[in-house]
Amino acid sequence: MAITVKIEGKKLIITADLETPTPSASGKTLVVASTRGNMKTDVLVEGKPVTIGLNAYIAK
């Protein structure tokens, strides 16, 4: 899963590759993109790295 993060003006832009839909841990949804937990990025805000936690899913 490739995820890129950048700042453009006052916007945080997150780009994630779509995966083949797979069942979530609970089985209620199908995950199409995920960081699988929190991910520290190289993007800085006030000199500190931004951490991203991303889950994108669809209904079964």
C-alpha positions as CSV (number, residue, x, y, z in Angstrom):
1,M,0.0,0.0,0.0
2,A,1.6,3.3,-1.1
3,I,0.4,6.4,0.7
4,T,1.8,9.8,0.0
5,V,1.1,12.9,2.1
6,K,1.9,16.6,1.2
7,I,0.8,20.1,2.1
8,E,-0.5,22.4,-0.6
9,G,-1.4,25.8,0.8
10,K,-3.6,25.1,3.8
11,K,-4.6,21.6,2.7
12,L,-3.2,18.2,3.7
13,I,-3.3,16.0,0.6
14,I,-3.3,12.2,1.2
15,T,-3.1,9.9,-1.8
16,A,-3.5,6.1,-1.2
17,D,-3.5,3.2,-3.7
18,L,-6.7,1.3,-3.8
19,E,-6.5,-2.4,-2.8
20,T,-8.7,-5.3,-3.8
21,P,-11.6,-5.1,-1.3
22,T,-10.9,-7.4,1.6
23,P,-13.1,-8.0,4.7
24,S,-12.4,-5.8,7.7
25,A,-11.4,-7.4,11.1
26,S,-15.1,-7.4,12.1
27,G,-16.2,-8.6,8.7
28,K,-18.9,-5.9,8.5
29,T,-17.2,-3.9,5.7
30,L,-14.7,-4.4,2.8
31,V,-11.5,-2.4,3.2
32,V,-10.2,-0.7,0.0
33,A,-7.3,1.4,1.5
34,S,-5.7,1.4,4.9
35,T,-2.5,2.4,6.7
36,R,-3.1,-0.6,9.0
37,G,-2.7,1.6,12.1
38,N,-1.0,5.0,12.5
39,M,1.8,6.0,10.2
40,K,4.3,8.8,10.9
41,T,4.9,10.9,7.7
42,D,7.7,13.2,6.6
43,V,5.2,16.1,6.4
44,L,5.9,18.7,9.2
45,V,3.4,21.1,10.9
46,E,5.0,23.5,13.3
47,G,8.2,21.5,13.0
48,K,6.6,18.2,14.0
49,P,5.8,15.2,11.8
50,V,2.1,14.5,11.0
51,T,0.8,11.1,11.9
52,I,-2.0,9.6,9.7
53,G,-4.4,6.8,10.5
54,L,-6.5,6.0,7.3
55,N,-9.2,3.5,6.7
56,A,-11.3,3.6,3.5
57,Y,-14.0,1.0,3.1
58,I,-17.3,0.0,1.3
59,A,-20.4,-1.9,2.4
60,K,-20.4,-5.6,1.9
